[in-house]
Amino acid sequence: MEFDVQWSHSFRTDDNWDAAWVIVKYRTDGPWRHATLSTAPRDAEVRRDGGIAATVEPSADGRGVFLYRTDAGEGPVRWRDARVQWSYAQDGVGDGSDVAIMVVGVEMVYVPAGPFVVGDGERGEVRGHFHQTDGAEPFRVESEDAVVLGGRAPGGANSNNGYGMHESFPDDFDENTPVTLPAAFPKGHAAFFVMKYELTQGLYAAFLGSLDPAQLRSRNPANAQRHLRPGRNRYTITTHAPFVASVPDRPADNLSWMDAAAFADWAGLRPMTEWEFEKSGRGSAPATAGEFAWGTTRIHRERYALVQINTPQERIGNAGTQAGNAAYAVTSGSGEDCWSCLRGPLRAAAFRTPGATKQESGASFYGVMDLSGNLAERVVTVGHPVGRRFDGRHGDGHVGANGNAAGSEMSHWPGASGTGSSTQIIGAIGTGFRGGGWNSPEVNLRISDREFAAYPNNSRQAGHGYRFVRTAR
């Protein structure tokens, strides 16, 4: 099958690049299903690259393909007649069948393998920051091997005994109670792809549009929240089919962990761990106490004024030029009582403009957008045994009949219940939040802040967001 791929802000450096993760859905005379693609590189190519050479990398499990620049460069790409081979017989589809096809793309960023640190050395406003067991320095992640958390023996990591974390959900380890973070838990040392933007309303609308009525009863937030209509908390997805987001690039708020886990399963992705979150932000750079995802401690502190509000062209009329830009309580005015204050997320990468620095754009070391602010991002926590058992398995593309993320690959995801093929995600234990959101205080936006890192809230909140990853092949 063939399709076109394009996006505006593509880049590649020597060791870091962005990519499109492309999945294919199909339907014969029943519900939409996930297409199994050939895993052979010879079966995937871009036939018309417009002068920008493209690499097409099939995943090892046949769930999708990555497309990215072959050579260094930046700017828009438009690749036409991208070709992948569907192993339709493997999916039980016969020759000559009448088939509808849906192709979905997700922008991702490649985070290369290598060491990095967690924790930033903060000694003032400490909220569960990581540090070396035998000192106050940030903990250096040298491999994917098992790590001792807590205790007093040298070589492990601690979290200031959970000081400053949510009082009801601190870490379950401290200097007197060591635990082991298993080797299978994704620590960020191995290479992975991370979503460039938080899960958007446009992507979630596409997901809703592929579900049958029974699945929609669980996964459409408007079914459970009768007050949720386009316009509330800047949510713009229609409440009934056909599902469309009027501002598709705005991150998807009002989603529970069960909603988002189902999307990740459907998209062949997996949750992000909190150590992967820190590496996505800081990269291989040294840590600075109190730093944000863009690598400095400077942040804009005036309320934003929006231009062309609630349109796909919405922009910030007064973004900062000497400090990092992010949507949080000060810039959104969410702590004020005013009709004009921001009550939800800005569109993804709202601060990215020609010539803007990473600090001004709110971009991370690797070019991941909005890790600080906009929506607080769900992560797999190391501070709870259910989180630590996560082993990095990806979703298989198929959501359960009741709309939950389901299947044997879910058995070690946070919130899993059941065994084998009957496993499904029914809760949020083992998750937490990092990075802060539009209604968060400044301190929660710091890349090493862990106040809510083990807080497993499963409700649909306007400040909760999601970003998923895929382990590199």
C-alpha positions in Angstrom: 0.0 0.0 0.0 1.1 3.6 -0.6 0.5 6.9 1.2 2.0 10.4 1.5 3.8 11.7 4.6 4.6 15.3 5.5 5.4 17.5 8.5 6.8 21.0 8.9 9.5 20.9 11.5 11.7 17.9 10.7 15.3 17.7 11.8 18.3 15.4 12.0 21.7 15.9 13.7 24.5 13.5 14.0 22.9 11.4 16.8 19.3 12.8 17.2 16.4 13.1 14.8 12.6 13.2 14.5 10.5 10.6 12.8 7.0 9.6 11.9 5.6 6.4 13.5 3.1 5.2 11.0 0.5 2.5 11.7 -2.2 1.1 9.4 -5.7 0.1 10.4 -8.1 -1.8 8.1 -11.7 -2.8 8.1 -13.6 -5.4 6.0 -17.2 -6.1 7.2 -16.5 -5.6 10.9 -14.6 -3.3 13.3 -11.3 -1.6 12.5 -8.3 -3.9 13.1 -4.5 -3.3 13.2 -2.7 -4.3 10.1 0.5 -6.4 10.4 3.2 -5.0 8.2 6.2 -6.7 6.7 9.3 -6.5 8.9 11.7 -6.7 6.0 13.4 -3.4 5.1 13.2 -4.3 1.4 9.4 -4.1 1.6 9.3 -0.4 2.6 10.5 2.7 0.7 9.7 6.3 -0.3 9.5 6.5 -4.0 9.3 10.3 -4.3 11.4 12.1 -1.7 11.4 15.6 -3.1 15.2 15.7 -2.7 15.3 14.8 1.0 16.4 11.2 1.3 14.1 9.1 3.6 14.8 6.0 5.7 11.9 3.7 6.3 12.5 1.4 9.2 9.9 -1.4 9.9 9.4 -2.4 13.5 10.4 -5.9 14.5 6.9 -6.8 15.5 5.2 -5.6 12.3 3.0 -3.0 14.2 4.3 -0.1 12.1 7.2 1.7 10.5 9.3 4.7 11.3 10.1 7.3 8.5 12.9 9.8 9.1 15.6 11.8 7.3 18.6 9.8 6.1 20.9 12.8 6.2 21.4 15.8 8.5 19.2 18.8 7.9 16.1 20.6 9.1 12.9 22.0 7.7 9.7 20.6 6.2 9.6 17.2 4.5 7.0 15.9 2.0 7.4 12.3 1.0 5.1 11.0 -1.6 4.3 7.4 -2.5 5.7 5.9 0.7 5.2 2.2 0.3 4.8 -0.6 2.9 3.8 -4.1 2.5 0.7 -5.4 4.4 0.9 -9.1 5.3 -2.9 -9.3 4.9 -3.0 -13.1 4.8 -1.4 -13.1 8.3 -4.4 -11.0 9.5 -6.9 -13.4 7.9 -7.9 -11.2 5.0 -8.3 -13.1 1.7 -7.4 -12.0 -1.9 -10.1 -9.8 -3.5 -11.6 -8.7 -0.1 -13.3 -5.3 0.0 -11.1 -3.4 2.5 -11.1 0.1 3.9 -7.7 1.5 5.0 -6.8 4.1 7.6 -3.2 5.4 7.9 -2.2 7.2 11.1 1.1 9.0 11.8 2.6 10.2 15.1 5.6 12.5 15.3 8.4 11.1 17.4 11.9 12.0 18.5 14.8 9.6 18.6 16.7 9.6 21.9 20.0 7.9 21.5 21.5 5.3 23.8 23.9 6.4 26.4 24.4 7.5 30.0 22.6 10.5 31.6 21.7 11.7 35.1 18.5 11.8 37.1 18.1 14.4 39.7 19.5 17.9 39.4 21.3 18.5 42.7 18.6 20.7 44.1 19.0 21.2 47.9 16.3 23.8 48.5 12.9 23.1 47.1 13.3 19.3 47.2 10.4 17.1 46.1 11.7 13.5 45.9 14.6 14.5 43.7 16.9 11.6 42.8 20.5 11.5 44.0 23.3 9.1 44.6 22.8 6.9 47.7 26.2 7.9 49.0 26.0 11.6 48.2 24.0 14.5 47.1 25.1 14.5 43.5 22.6 13.4 40.7 22.5 9.7 40.1 24.2 8.6 36.8 22.4 6.0 34.8 25.2 3.9 33.2 23.2 1.0 31.8 19.9 -0.9 31.8 21.1 -3.2 34.6 19.1 -3.5 37.8 19.5 -0.6 40.3 19.1 -0.6 44.0 16.8 2.2 45.1 17.2 3.3 48.7 19.3 1.8 51.4 22.7 3.1 52.3 25.1 1.1 50.1 27.1 3.0 47.5 26.2 2.7 43.9 22.4 3.0 44.2 19.9 5.8 43.9 17.7 7.5 46.5 15.1 10.2 46.4 15.8 12.3 49.5 13.6 9.8 51.3 10.6 11.0 49.4 10.8 14.4 51.1 8.4 16.9 49.5 6.4 14.2 47.6 2.6 14.0 47.8 1.9 13.0 51.4 -0.4 10.1 50.5 1.8 8.8 47.7 5.5 8.9 48.5 8.1 6.4 47.3 8.1 3.1 49.0 11.8 3.1 49.5 14.1 5.2 51.6 17.6 5.0 53.2 16.3 2.3 55.6 14.2 0.4 53.1 16.0 -0.6 49.8 14.2 -2.1 46.8 15.4 -3.2 43.4 14.5 -1.6 40.1 14.7 -4.7 37.8 16.9 -4.9 34.7 13.7 -5.2 32.5 12.4 -1.8 33.6 13.2 0.8 30.8 15.7 3.2 32.4 16.4 5.5 29.5 20.0 4.3 28.8 18.8 2.2 25.8 17.7 4.1 22.7 14.0 4.9 22.3 11.6 7.1 20.4 9.4 9.5 22.3 6.4 11.4 21.1 7.5 14.9 20.1 4.3 16.4 21.4 1.8 15.4 24.1 -1.0 13.2 22.8 -3.2 15.6 20.8 -6.9 16.0 20.5 -6.6 15.2 16.8 -4.9 11.9 17.4 -7.4 11.0 20.1 -10.3 11.9 17.8 -8.9 9.5 15.2 -8.7 6.8 17.8 -12.3 7.4 18.9 -13.4 7.2 15.2 -12.0 3.7 14.9 -13.9 2.2 17.9 -17.2 0.4 17.9 -20.2 1.5 20.1 -19.3 -0.8 23.0 -15.7 0.4 23.1 -16.8 4.1 22.8 -19.0 3.8 25.9 -15.8 3.5 27.9 -13.3 5.6 25.9 -15.4 8.7 24.9 -14.9 11.1 27.9 -18.2 12.9 26.9 -20.2 9.7 27.8 -19.1 9.8 31.5 -18.8 13.6 31.8 -22.0 15.0 30.6 -20.7 18.5 31.2 -17.8 17.9 28.8 -18.5 19.7 25.6 -16.2 21.4 23.0 -15.0 24.6 24.6 -14.8 23.4 28.2 -11.2 23.4 29.5 -10.2 23.9 25.8 -11.4 20.5 24.9 -12.5 20.6 21.2 -13.4 17.0 20.2 -17.0 16.5 19.1 -19.1 14.4 21.5 -20.5 12.0 18.9 -19.3 10.5 15.7 -17.8 11.6 13.4 -15.2 12.5 15.9 -13.3 15.7 14.9 -11.2 18.1 16.9 -11.6 21.7 15.9 -8.1 22.4 17.2 -6.4 19.1 16.4 -2.9 20.2 17.5 -4.0 21.0 21.1 -3.0 18.3 23.6 -5.8 16.0 24.8 -7.0 16.8 28.3 -9.8 15.2 30.3 -8.4 11.7 29.7 -8.0 9.1 32.3 -5.1 6.6 32.4 -7.5 4.0 31.1 -8.4 6.2 28.1 -4.7 6.9 27.3 -3.5 3.4 27.9 -6.1 2.2 25.3 -4.7 4.7 22.8 -1.2 3.6 23.4 -2.2 -0.1 22.9 -4.1 0.9 19.7 -1.1 2.8 18.4 1.5 0.1 19.2 3.3 2.3 21.7 4.0 2.0 25.4 4.1 4.2 28.6 7.1 6.4 29.3 9.0 5.8 32.5 10.0 8.6 34.8 13.7 8.1 34.1 13.0 8.3 30.3 11.1 11.5 31.0 14.2 13.0 32.6 16.5 11.9 29.8 14.0 13.2 27.2 14.4 16.6 28.8 18.0 16.8 30.0 19.6 14.5 27.5 23.3 13.8 28.1 23.9 17.3 29.5 25.1 17.9 33.1 22.3 18.8 35.6 21.6 22.3 36.9 19.7 22.7 40.1 16.2 23.8 39.5 16.4 23.5 35.7 13.4 23.2 33.4 13.2 20.9 30.3 15.0 23.5 28.1 18.1 23.3 30.3 18.0 26.6 32.2 16.4 28.0 35.3 14.8 31.0 33.5 11.1 30.9 32.9 8.6 33.5 31.6 6.5 35.1 34.4 3.7 37.1 32.7 0.3 36.0 31.7 0.0 35.1 28.0 -2.3 36.9 25.6 -3.7 34.6 22.9 -4.2 35.7 19.2 -6.8 33.9 17.0 -8.0 32.1 20.0 -9.5 28.7 19.7 -8.5 28.2 16.0 -5.8 26.0 14.6 -3.8 29.2 14.1 -3.9 30.2 17.7 -0.6 31.8 18.9 0.9 33.7 21.8 1.1 37.4 21.3 3.5 38.1 24.1 5.8 35.1 24.5 9.0 35.7 26.4 12.3 36.3 24.5 14.8 36.0 27.3 13.3 33.1 29.3 11.7 29.7 28.8 8.1 29.7 27.7 5.6 27.3 29.2 1.9 27.2 30.1 1.6 27.0 33.9 -0.3 28.8 36.7 1.4 32.2 36.3 1.3 32.4 32.5 -2.2 30.9 32.2 -3.6 33.0 35.1 -5.3 29.9 36.4 -4.7 31.1 40.0 -6.8 34.3 39.2 -10.5 34.8 39.1 -10.9 36.2 35.6 -13.1 35.3 32.6 -10.2 35.7 30.2 -7.7 33.4 31.9 -6.5 30.3 30.2 -8.4 27.2 31.5 -6.7 24.4 29.6 -3.6 23.6 27.4 -2.1 25.6 24.6 -1.6 24.0 21.3 1.4 21.8 21.0 4.7 23.7 20.5 2.8 27.0 20.7 6.1 28.9 21.3 8.1 27.5 18.4 8.7 30.3 16.0 11.4 30.9 13.3 14.7 31.7 15.0 13.5 30.9 18.5 16.0 29.2 20.8 15.2 26.0 22.6 14.7 28.0 25.7 12.2 30.3 24.0 10.5 27.4 22.3 10.2 25.4 25.4 12.1 22.6 23.7 14.2 20.0 25.4 17.8 18.9 24.8 16.6 16.5 22.1 13.9 18.7 20.7 10.9 17.2 22.6 8.3 19.9 23.1 6.4 21.0 26.2 7.9 18.6 28.7 7.7 21.4 31.2 4.1 22.7 31.5 1.0 22.5 29.4 -0.2 19.2 30.7 1.3 17.1 33.6 2.6 14.0 31.9 1.7 10.5 33.1 4.8 8.3 33.7 5.5 4.8 35.1 6.9 5.4 38.6 9.9 3.8 40.2 8.3 4.5 43.6 5.8 1.7 43.7 6.2 -2.1 43.1 3.5 -2.1 40.4 5.4 0.5 38.4 8.8 -1.2 38.9 7.5 -4.4 37.3 6.9 -2.7 34.0 9.1 -4.4 31.4 8.7 -2.1 28.4 6.3 -4.2 26.2 4.5 -2.3 23.5 0.8 -2.4 22.7 -0.3 -4.8 20.0 -2.6 -2.5 18.1 -5.8 -4.1 19.4 -8.1 -2.7 22.0 -10.4 -5.0 24.1 -14.1 -5.4 23.3 -14.9 -3.2 26.3 -12.6 -0.4 25.1 -9.8 -1.2 27.6 -6.1 -1.7 26.7 -6.0 -5.5 26.7 -3.9 -8.6 25.9 -1.0 -10.5 27.4 1.4 -7.6 26.6 -0.5 -5.6 29.2 0.4 -7.9 32.0 3.2 -5.7 33.3 1.7 -2.3 32.5 0.6 -0.1 35.4 -3.1 -0.7 36.3 -3.2 -4.2 34.8 -5.6 -6.9 36.1 -6.0 -10.5 35.0 -3.5 -12.8 33.4 -2.5 -13.8 29.9 -4.8 -12.8 27.1 -7.5 -11.7 29.6 -5.2 -9.0 31.0 -6.6 -5.5 30.8 -5.9 -2.0 32.2 -8.5 -1.1 34.8 -6.6 1.3 37.1 -3.7 3.6 37.4 -1.6 2.1 40.3 2.1 2.3 39.3 1.8 5.6 37.5 2.5 9.2 38.5 3.0 12.6 37.0 6.0 14.7 35.9 6.6 18.1 34.3 3.5 20.1 35.6 0.7 21.5 33.6 -1.2 24.8 32.8 -2.6 24.9 36.3 0.6 23.9 38.2 3.0 26.1 40.2 6.4 26.8 38.7 8.2 24.3 40.9 6.4 21.3 39.3 7.7 22.2 35.9 11.3 21.5 36.9 12.6 18.4 35.1 13.6 16.6 38.3 10.6 17.6 40.4 8.8 14.5 41.7 6.1 15.8 44.0 3.4 13.7 42.1 5.7 11.0 40.6 3.9 8.2 42.4 0.4 9.8 42.5 -1.9 7.4 40.6 -5.0 9.6 39.9 -7.1 7.8 37.4 -9.8 10.5 36.9 -10.3 12.6 33.8 -8.7 15.9 34.7 -8.1 19.0 32.6 -4.5 19.2 33.7 -3.5 15.6 32.9 -1.7 14.7 29.7 0.1 11.8 28.0 3.2 11.1 25.9 4.2 7.6 24.8 7.4 6.0 23.6 8.6 3.0 21.6 11.9 1.2 22.3 14.2 1.6 19.3 14.8 -1.5 17.3 
